[in-house]
Amino acid sequence: MALVFVGIVTLLFTFVLANDQVSGPSMQPTFEGNDRVIALRHGHVDRNDVVILNAPDEPGVLYIKRVIGLPGETVESKNDVMYINGKKIAQPYLKNSLMKGDEARGDLYTDDFTLQSKGLGKKVPADSYFVMGDHRDDSKDSRMFGYVKRSAIVGVVKFRYWPLNRLKGF
């Protein structure tokens, strides 16, 4: 019986689920370093999904980032407001990210940019995504390495299981 259980778990994590550990501060406050997550492989990718992806600039390394721009969309940040196709989008996951000192100084959380200013053309290409970390000023993301192809996305994060006091579904 134990062998059957091990076989089922192995099949699940090979074909259906992915397991990863968060490294670094780029997804704070949503995720902290050493958080452990489970992602659904081959799931539908949508705006604001947190995804595990093969790092485009570091072979063999996985990143965890948030999907901001979908195929065919324009992406722009101006005065700390994110615009998709010229329309303001809500980013509730950033609300607690600014430190009080930064707010008092009036520092921008996300520097102004357009896709064109990053050398990425006008729109997110077909079968690609624009991803960013939640800790915008400490994240290596599409602003640096460009678009992420769908084939580079390992899975959509669905659950944080470690640490136990921060269990959460997404």
C-alpha positions as CSV (number, residue, x, y, z in Angstrom):
1,M,0.0,0.0,0.0
2,A,2.8,2.4,0.9
3,L,4.4,1.8,-2.5
4,V,1.2,2.7,-4.3
5,F,1.0,5.9,-2.3
6,V,4.6,6.8,-3.2
7,G,3.9,6.0,-6.8
8,I,0.8,8.3,-6.9
9,V,2.6,11.1,-5.2
10,T,5.5,10.8,-7.6
11,L,3.2,10.9,-10.6
12,L,1.4,13.9,-9.2
13,F,4.6,15.9,-8.7
14,T,5.9,14.8,-12.1
15,F,2.9,15.7,-14.2
16,V,0.4,17.8,-12.2
17,L,2.1,19.7,-9.4
18,A,5.3,21.5,-8.9
19,N,7.0,22.3,-5.6
20,D,9.4,25.2,-5.0
21,Q,11.1,27.3,-2.3
22,V,11.0,31.1,-2.4
23,S,14.5,32.6,-2.5
24,G,15.1,36.2,-1.7
25,P,12.9,39.2,-1.1
26,S,11.5,39.9,-4.6
27,M,8.0,38.7,-3.7
28,Q,7.6,40.4,-0.3
29,P,5.2,40.8,1.4
30,T,3.3,38.0,-0.4
31,F,6.1,35.5,0.1
32,E,9.2,35.6,2.3
33,G,12.5,33.8,1.7
34,N,12.2,30.1,2.4
35,D,8.4,29.9,2.0
36,R,7.5,26.7,0.3
37,V,4.8,26.6,-2.4
38,I,2.9,24.1,-4.6
39,A,1.9,25.1,-8.1
40,L,-0.4,23.5,-10.7
41,R,1.4,22.6,-13.9
42,H,-0.3,23.4,-17.2
43,G,-2.9,25.6,-15.5
44,H,-4.4,28.6,-17.2
45,V,-2.3,31.7,-16.7
46,D,-4.1,35.0,-15.9
47,R,-3.2,38.5,-14.7
48,N,-2.1,38.6,-11.0
49,D,-1.3,34.9,-10.9
50,V,1.9,34.0,-9.1
51,V,3.9,31.7,-11.3
52,I,7.0,29.5,-11.0
53,L,9.1,30.0,-14.1
54,N,12.4,29.0,-15.6
55,A,14.7,32.0,-15.3
56,P,15.3,33.3,-18.8
57,D,18.7,34.7,-17.7
58,E,19.9,31.8,-15.4
59,P,19.6,28.3,-16.8
60,G,18.5,25.8,-14.2
61,V,17.2,28.5,-11.8
62,L,13.5,29.0,-11.0
63,Y,11.9,32.4,-10.2
64,I,8.6,33.1,-8.6
65,K,6.9,36.2,-10.0
66,R,3.5,37.8,-10.5
67,V,1.9,38.0,-14.0
68,I,1.2,41.6,-14.9
69,G,0.8,41.8,-18.7
70,L,-0.9,39.2,-20.9
71,P,-0.3,38.5,-24.6
72,G,-1.3,41.5,-26.8
73,E,-1.4,44.0,-24.0
74,T,0.5,47.2,-23.4
75,V,2.0,47.7,-19.9
76,E,3.0,51.0,-18.3
77,S,3.8,52.3,-14.9
78,K,3.4,56.0,-14.2
79,N,3.5,57.8,-10.8
80,D,3.2,54.4,-9.0
81,V,0.1,53.4,-11.0
82,M,0.1,50.4,-13.3
83,Y,-1.8,50.7,-16.6
84,I,-2.7,47.8,-18.9
85,N,-3.9,49.0,-22.4
86,G,-4.1,52.5,-20.9
87,K,-6.4,51.5,-18.0
88,K,-5.5,51.6,-14.4
89,I,-5.4,48.2,-12.7
90,A,-5.7,47.4,-9.0
91,Q,-2.7,46.0,-7.3
92,P,-4.0,45.1,-3.8
93,Y,-1.0,42.9,-3.0
94,L,1.2,46.0,-3.0
95,K,-0.7,47.9,-0.3
96,N,1.4,46.8,2.6
97,S,4.7,46.9,0.7
98,L,5.7,50.5,1.1
99,M,7.6,51.3,4.3
100,K,6.3,54.3,6.2
101,G,9.7,56.1,5.7
102,D,9.4,55.7,1.9
103,E,5.8,57.0,1.9
104,A,6.9,60.0,4.0
105,R,9.7,60.8,1.6
106,G,7.3,60.3,-1.4
107,D,9.5,57.6,-3.0
108,L,8.0,55.8,-5.9
109,Y,7.5,52.1,-5.3
110,T,7.6,51.3,-9.0
111,D,9.7,53.4,-11.3
112,D,7.9,54.9,-14.4
113,F,8.3,52.7,-17.5
114,T,6.7,51.7,-20.7
115,L,7.4,48.5,-22.7
116,Q,9.1,50.6,-25.3
117,S,11.3,52.4,-22.7
118,K,12.5,48.9,-21.7
119,G,13.3,48.0,-25.3
120,L,10.4,45.5,-25.5
121,G,8.3,46.9,-28.3
122,K,4.7,48.1,-27.9
123,K,2.8,45.0,-26.8
124,V,3.4,41.7,-25.0
125,P,3.9,39.2,-27.8
126,A,1.6,36.2,-28.4
127,D,2.3,33.3,-26.0
128,S,4.4,35.5,-23.7
129,Y,3.9,37.3,-20.4
130,F,5.2,40.4,-18.6
131,V,6.0,39.4,-15.0
132,M,7.1,41.4,-11.9
133,G,8.0,40.8,-8.3
134,D,5.8,42.3,-5.6
135,H,8.8,44.0,-4.0
136,R,9.3,46.1,-7.1
137,D,12.5,47.9,-6.1
138,D,14.2,44.6,-5.3
139,S,13.1,42.2,-8.1
140,K,14.8,40.9,-11.2
141,D,11.8,40.6,-13.5
142,S,10.5,41.4,-17.1
143,R,11.8,44.9,-16.7
144,M,15.3,43.4,-16.8
145,F,15.1,40.1,-18.7
146,G,12.1,40.8,-21.0
147,Y,9.0,38.7,-21.6
148,V,8.5,35.1,-20.4
149,K,7.3,32.6,-22.9
150,R,4.4,30.3,-21.8
151,S,6.7,27.3,-22.3
152,A,9.0,28.7,-19.5
153,I,6.2,28.8,-16.9
154,V,6.4,25.7,-14.8
155,G,3.1,26.3,-13.0
156,V,0.7,28.7,-11.3
157,V,1.2,28.9,-7.5
158,K,-1.9,27.6,-5.7
159,F,-0.8,27.0,-2.1
160,R,1.9,28.0,0.4
161,Y,2.4,25.1,2.9
162,W,5.5,26.4,4.7
163,P,5.9,27.9,7.2
164,L,2.9,26.3,8.8
165,N,1.8,29.6,10.5
166,R,1.4,31.1,7.0
167,L,-0.6,28.4,5.2
168,K,-2.5,30.0,2.4
169,G,-4.3,29.1,-0.8
170,F,-4.1,31.4,-3.9
